[in-house]
Amino acid sequence: MLMVPVIWLMVVIGVYIAALRSGMRALQWAVAALFTGPLLLPLFNSYKRLAIHRARVKNASLFRP
């Protein structure tokens, strides 16, 4: 029975660190992970990919001679 809270807490810490490394709102994602646990991981991964894509497109420059 002790494994479930430990895994839940590890997910919260992992999501917090991943959000910090990706430049997203870390505290917001950690609180969401606290309430939903591992069920948040697919949503988090999708949002992270979208945020990285937005950052790359925003910083990309078009070649116009």
GUTITI-365025 format. One record per atom (N, C-alpha, C, O): atom name; x, y, z; residue in three letters. Coordinates in Angstrom, 3 decimals. Atoms other than C-alpha are relative to their C-alpha. Example, Ala and Ser with C-alpha at 12.3 -4.5 7.8 and 13.67 -1.06 7.14 Angstrom:
- N|0.890|-1.190|0.000|ala
- CA|12.300|-4.500|7.800|ala
- C|0.900|1.200|0.000|ala
- O|1.936|1.181|0.665|ala
- N|-0.820|-1.190|-0.060|ser
- CA|13.670|-1.060|7.140|ser
- C|-0.770|1.090|0.730|ser
- O|-0.261|2.198|0.899|ser
***
This chain:
- N|0.799|-1.197|0.000|met
- CA|0.000|0.000|0.000|met
- C|0.846|1.268|0.000|met
- O|0.384|2.330|-0.416|met
- N|-0.864|-1.175|-0.049|leu
- CA|2.905|2.332|0.499|leu
- C|0.508|0.390|-1.387|leu
- O|0.934|1.525|-1.601|leu
- N|-0.539|-0.258|1.340|met
- CA|3.906|2.044|-3.157|met
- C|-0.819|1.024|-0.772|met
- O|-0.249|1.808|-1.531|met
- N|0.858|-0.912|0.757|val
- CA|0.921|3.999|-4.519|val
- C|0.312|1.462|0.324|val
- O|0.500|2.241|-0.611|val
- N|-0.357|-1.396|-0.270|pro
- CA|1.656|7.275|-2.659|pro
- C|1.422|0.351|-0.438|pro
- O|1.684|1.478|-0.858|pro
- N|-1.380|-0.260|0.418|val
- CA|5.365|6.931|-3.419|val
- C|0.062|0.217|-1.513|val
- O|0.737|1.135|-1.981|val
- N|0.030|-0.164|1.458|ile
- CA|4.705|6.483|-7.145|ile
- C|-0.687|1.306|-0.364|ile
- O|-0.249|2.011|-1.273|ile
- N|0.741|-1.239|0.241|trp
- CA|2.199|9.353|-7.040|trp
- C|0.923|1.204|0.215|trp
- O|0.936|2.126|-0.600|trp
- N|-0.912|-1.097|-0.308|leu
- CA|4.792|11.648|-5.441|leu
- C|1.137|0.071|-1.013|leu
- O|1.574|1.162|-1.378|leu
- N|-1.062|0.004|1.009|met
- CA|7.470|10.567|-7.917|met
- C|-0.497|0.587|-1.327|met
- O|0.256|1.269|-2.022|met
- N|0.579|-0.584|1.210|val
- CA|5.151|11.478|-10.800|val
- C|-0.088|1.514|0.133|val
- O|0.219|2.240|-0.813|val
- N|0.091|-1.446|-0.230|val
- CA|4.558|14.918|-9.273|val
- C|1.369|0.657|-0.145|val
- O|1.498|1.692|-0.800|val
- N|-1.354|-0.561|0.076|ile
- CA|8.282|15.548|-8.896|ile
- C|0.537|-0.085|-1.429|ile
- O|1.175|0.852|-1.907|ile
- N|-0.454|0.149|1.380|gly
- CA|9.021|14.211|-12.379|gly
- C|-0.648|0.992|-0.946|gly
- O|0.019|1.550|-1.817|gly
- N|0.702|-0.974|0.839|val
- CA|6.377|16.399|-14.000|val
- C|0.508|1.405|0.300|val
- O|0.676|2.210|-0.616|val
- N|-0.520|-1.318|-0.372|tyr
- CA|7.648|19.421|-12.067|tyr
- C|1.361|0.255|-0.662|tyr
- O|1.594|1.323|-1.229|tyr
- N|-1.335|-0.155|0.590|ile
- CA|11.220|18.858|-13.240|ile
- C|-0.080|0.093|-1.520|ile
- O|0.614|0.905|-2.131|ile
- N|0.143|-0.044|1.461|ala
- CA|10.153|18.167|-16.830|ala
- C|-0.587|1.321|-0.454|ala
- O|-0.191|1.843|-1.496|ala
- N|0.577|-1.298|0.354|ala
- CA|8.058|21.336|-16.884|ala
- C|1.034|1.114|0.157|ala
- O|1.077|2.036|-0.657|ala
- N|-1.067|-0.995|-0.169|leu
- CA|10.975|23.369|-15.536|leu
- C|0.984|-0.048|-1.161|leu
- O|1.388|0.992|-1.683|leu
- N|-0.969|0.147|1.083|arg
- CA|13.313|21.969|-18.182|arg
- C|-0.573|0.432|-1.342|arg
- O|0.175|0.827|-2.236|arg
- N|0.629|-0.362|1.271|ser
- CA|10.784|22.693|-20.947|ser
- C|-0.442|1.456|-0.035|ser
- O|-0.921|1.926|-1.068|ser
- N|0.367|-1.408|-0.024|gly
- CA|10.122|26.274|-19.864|gly
- C|-1.499|0.217|0.149|gly
- O|-2.021|1.250|-0.271|gly
- N|1.441|-0.143|-0.213|met
- CA|6.494|25.678|-18.914|met
- C|-0.251|0.370|1.460|met
- O|0.679|0.413|2.265|met
- N|0.348|-0.350|-1.375|arg
- CA|4.639|26.662|-15.744|arg
- C|0.100|-1.251|0.869|arg
- O|-0.792|-2.099|0.863|arg
- N|-0.294|1.224|-0.740|ala
- CA|6.113|24.088|-13.398|ala
- C|-0.954|-0.218|1.162|ala
- O|-1.408|-1.340|1.387|ala
- N|0.859|0.160|-1.168|leu
- CA|3.993|24.755|-10.336|leu
- C|-1.417|-0.399|-0.414|leu
- O|-2.048|-1.227|0.243|leu
- N|1.331|0.348|0.495|gln
- CA|0.755|24.589|-12.323|gln
- C|-0.076|-1.474|-0.385|gln
- O|-1.046|-2.155|-0.055|gln
- N|-0.010|1.406|0.407|trp
- CA|1.706|21.220|-13.809|trp
- C|0.190|-0.927|1.199|trp
- O|-0.364|-2.026|1.223|trp
- N|-0.198|0.831|-1.196|ala
- CA|2.865|19.892|-10.428|ala
- C|-1.296|-0.132|0.795|ala
- O|-1.605|-1.209|1.304|ala
- N|1.279|0.062|-0.710|val
- CA|-0.457|20.775|-8.818|val
- C|-0.980|-0.890|-0.761|val
- O|-1.709|-1.674|-0.154|val
- N|0.871|0.862|0.802|ala
- CA|-2.325|19.144|-11.704|ala
- C|0.404|-1.470|0.162|ala
- O|-0.462|-2.341|0.242|ala
- N|-0.474|1.372|-0.193|ala
- CA|-0.162|16.026|-11.300|ala
- C|-0.315|-0.497|1.407|ala
- O|-0.530|-1.692|1.609|ala
- N|0.343|0.385|-1.364|leu
- CA|-0.848|16.039|-7.572|leu
- C|-1.434|-0.515|0.074|leu
- O|-1.717|-1.460|0.810|leu
- N|1.398|0.407|-0.036|phe
- CA|-4.584|15.734|-8.220|phe
- C|-0.310|-1.178|-0.919|phe
- O|-1.197|-1.977|-0.617|phe
- N|0.336|1.057|0.966|thr
- CA|-4.514|13.381|-11.221|thr
- C|1.009|-1.133|-0.034|thr
- O|0.687|-2.234|-0.479|thr
- N|-1.015|1.047|-0.036|gly
- CA|-1.286|11.454|-10.759|gly
- C|0.476|-0.398|-1.381|gly
- O|0.632|0.463|-2.248|gly
- N|-0.526|0.471|1.273|pro
- CA|-0.052|9.304|-13.641|pro
- C|-0.951|0.190|-1.179|pro
- O|-0.530|0.080|-2.330|pro
- N|0.947|-0.238|1.088|leu
- CA|-3.217|10.015|-15.642|leu
- C|0.313|1.284|-0.764|leu
- O|-0.168|1.469|-1.882|leu
- N|-0.343|-1.273|0.633|leu
- CA|-1.769|13.452|-16.455|leu
- C|1.110|-0.139|-1.039|leu
- O|1.272|0.746|-1.879|leu
- N|-1.191|0.118|0.851|leu
- CA|1.284|12.129|-18.311|leu
- C|-0.281|0.123|-1.504|leu
- O|0.476|0.821|-2.178|leu
- N|0.238|-0.202|1.440|pro
- CA|-0.265|11.828|-21.823|pro
- C|-0.327|1.449|-0.354|pro
- O|0.139|1.959|-1.373|pro
- N|0.320|-1.405|0.244|leu
- CA|-1.710|15.346|-21.584|leu
- C|1.249|0.863|0.119|leu
- O|1.456|1.773|-0.684|leu
- N|-1.219|-0.776|-0.196|phe
- CA|1.582|16.706|-20.278|phe
- C|0.945|-0.158|-1.190|phe
- O|1.511|0.826|-1.666|phe
- N|-0.891|0.223|1.136|asn
- CA|3.592|15.102|-23.085|asn
- C|-0.502|0.694|-1.257|asn
- O|0.293|1.242|-2.021|asn
- N|0.571|-0.685|1.166|ser
- CA|1.215|16.464|-25.729|ser
- C|0.202|1.510|0.109|ser
- O|0.583|2.160|-0.865|ser
- N|-0.154|-1.437|-0.195|tyr
- CA|1.321|19.962|-24.254|tyr
- C|1.461|0.416|-0.126|tyr
- O|1.765|1.483|-0.659|tyr
- N|-1.424|-0.309|0.094|lys
- CA|5.111|19.840|-23.983|lys
- C|0.455|0.022|-1.457|lys
- O|1.195|0.920|-1.861|lys
- N|-0.352|0.024|1.418|arg
- CA|5.482|18.857|-27.648|arg
- C|-0.547|1.221|-0.720|arg
- O|0.132|1.792|-1.573|arg
- N|0.605|-1.182|0.611|leu
- CA|3.106|21.669|-28.646|leu
- C|0.756|1.259|0.392|leu
- O|0.967|2.134|-0.448|leu
- N|-0.743|-1.176|-0.465|ala
- CA|5.013|24.215|-26.541|ala
- C|1.366|0.085|-0.680|ala
- O|1.804|1.171|-1.059|ala
- N|-1.302|0.005|0.682|ile
- CA|8.348|23.167|-28.056|ile
- C|-0.173|0.376|-1.471|ile
- O|0.629|1.125|-2.029|ile
- N|0.268|-0.333|1.406|his
- CA|6.862|23.351|-31.549|his
- C|-0.292|1.491|-0.161|his
- O|0.210|2.124|-1.089|his
- N|0.292|-1.435|0.060|arg
- CA|5.470|26.838|-30.872|arg
- C|1.263|0.836|0.160|arg
- O|1.426|1.847|-0.523|arg
- N|-1.234|-0.754|-0.223|ala
- CA|8.857|28.020|-29.599|ala
- C|0.899|-0.061|-1.227|ala
- O|1.533|0.932|-1.582|ala
- N|-0.834|0.120|1.198|arg
- CA|10.647|26.689|-32.669|arg
- C|-0.559|0.804|-1.156|arg
- O|0.195|1.449|-1.884|arg
- N|0.624|-0.747|1.099|val
- CA|8.160|28.213|-35.100|val
- C|0.118|1.492|0.239|val
- O|0.339|2.255|-0.701|val
- N|-0.086|-1.419|-0.329|lys
- CA|8.218|31.549|-33.288|lys
- C|1.402|0.545|-0.259|lys
- O|1.552|1.682|-0.704|lys
- N|-1.373|-0.459|0.156|asn
- CA|12.004|31.759|-33.432|asn
- C|0.553|-0.253|-1.403|asn
- O|1.648|0.206|-1.729|asn
- N|-0.479|0.278|1.351|ala
- CA|12.290|30.508|-37.009|ala
- C|-0.132|1.262|-0.854|ala
- O|-1.094|2.019|-0.724|ala
- N|0.067|-1.160|0.882|ser
- CA|13.055|33.136|-39.601|ser
- C|-0.157|-0.504|-1.438|ser
- O|0.401|-1.531|-1.823|ser
- N|0.213|0.352|1.398|leu
- CA|11.932|33.012|-43.188|leu
- C|1.083|0.641|-0.853|leu
- O|1.496|1.772|-0.593|leu
- N|-1.012|-0.545|0.908|phe
- CA|14.479|33.489|-45.951|phe
- C|-0.712|0.771|-1.098|phe
- O|-1.421|0.200|-1.925|phe
- N|0.599|-0.859|1.029|arg
- CA|13.373|36.419|-48.065|arg
- C|1.099|0.873|-0.589|arg
- O|1.532|1.844|0.031|arg
- N|-1.085|-0.794|0.599|pro
- CA|15.999|37.736|-50.446|pro
- C|-0.458|1.366|-0.482|pro
- O|0.345|2.138|-1.005|pro
***
